[in-house]
Amino acid sequence: MSESAVSEQAGSELSARAEKLDAEDELAPLRARFVLETPDGTPGGAAVYLDGNSLGALPVGVAERVDDVVRREWGALRIRSWEESGWWTAPERVGDRIAPLVGAAPGQIVVGDSTSVNVFKALVGAVRLARGGAGRGAAADRDQERDRNRDRDRDRDEILVDATTFPTDGYIAASAARLTGCTLRPVAPADVPAALGEGGDRTAAVLLNHVDYRTGRLHDLPALTAAVHAAGAVAVWDLCHSAGALPVGLDAHGVDLAVGCTYKFLNGGPGAPAFLYVRRELQERFDSPLPGWNSHVRPFGMRPEYEPAPGALRGRVGTPDILSMLALEAALDVWEGVRIEAVRAKSLALTDFFLRCVGTYLPAGRVESVTPAAHTERGSQVALRCPDAEEVMRRLIARGVVGDFRAPDVLRFGFTPLYLGFADVERAARVLAEVVAEADAAEPPPSHPA
Ligand SMILES: *Cc1c(COP(=O)(O)O)cnc(C)c1O
């Protein structure tokens, strides 16, 4: 396919613009800290990786660190490494490295288990907290109020869940509801304040996604958290698509519990363990539904009775997945000295520029962005809808532009500011225009006038 899909003038204007933006980009040097090899034989030159919201790229140095963990810490030191190599304390230590990226003071995050498992811990824990009056925050400590509220809080029997959630959160929420005797009500995030009102004092916990995995819509975490608290309920946020992509402000906005993924924008590697945040004031009362020996106050006491450890540690369960955890720890080195605000500014500039290039290069109406145009409502991805999305993505990947397809009709492109530049974005839009032209030449899609 020639350049014919893109007019020469429009193409050279946007290429020049990309070059200028790359030259001004203060984060550009970070690209060298990632392994971004092109698979052999990819036509069209360098690959553009726009799937860091599904699996982040490999940071330089991680392979060497994992090799050392395996050969020296495991191979030579063996069991001594639990102490000497800091394995035992890794869940809290790595949690404290993630903390500044999501606006949390130290001592509130543990790393371990998958996001799905942490959603379970957080949501069941949230219902238990709400029934103990924790959802009322500071107001719970005013005596008369407290007595009056206590009975009502014990009766809370509803969980609200993001109706547009990534499926795993919905499945886990349904199980958490069954286990706690709650009804589960799916609600679009924007409708949560109204739904809380309808429930009276029934709602115990609300589980929301910070950024919608499909559309890339960013939800209003401060306002929604405040609404949840005003109803005396407990807020659980899933940060899978915001951790490492934009400022979250967990402490500043009084979020109760949060979970997040480390293999997306935090580049921890396939299957890297997730994290669980429990706000400091709630830790004493956080009653995990998975109280394993690793969260015991004296794990080596081998007692028959469970007594939870203080602080974030009570979010632990069993033996941590050390190889993945230490790969993640090494991957987090790239964040040294990087401000998440700078990452956010670049992310918005990248997605703006991508939308502009797509608007210029593609025939009008051929794709429709389902990602909000407003910066306050946009995460770090662009989702484009088109009827033949599956086929278009297949062709894109064959040309080295890697995004993903989400059923039924969404092309999803994730933008990781640490290793993507504006020239990458321009190239991706150009190749998209070319493969769309190819696809139309092969078989015009029904909604597209021939
Ligand atoms: C990626 C993602 C998950 C992944 O859960 P795992 O247990 O790691 O497979 C969960 N929730 C959301 C919103 C996600 O985007």
The ligand as a Gaussian input file, in Angstrom:
#p B3LYP/6-31G(d) Opt

LIG

0 1
 C       -6.841000      -5.505000      33.700000
 C       -7.960000      -5.409000      34.667000
 C       -8.161000      -6.395000      35.640000
 C       -7.268000      -7.605000      35.634000
 O       -7.521000      -8.488000      36.659000
 P       -6.534000      -9.734000      36.862000
 O       -7.000000     -10.361000      38.080000
 O       -5.142000      -9.167000      36.940000
 O       -6.614000     -10.587000      35.657000
 C       -9.160000      -6.207000      36.566000
 N       -9.951000      -5.109000      36.530000
 C       -9.795000      -4.158000      35.586000
 C      -10.669000      -2.956000      35.576000
 C       -8.806000      -4.287000      34.623000
 O       -8.649000      -3.367000      33.686000

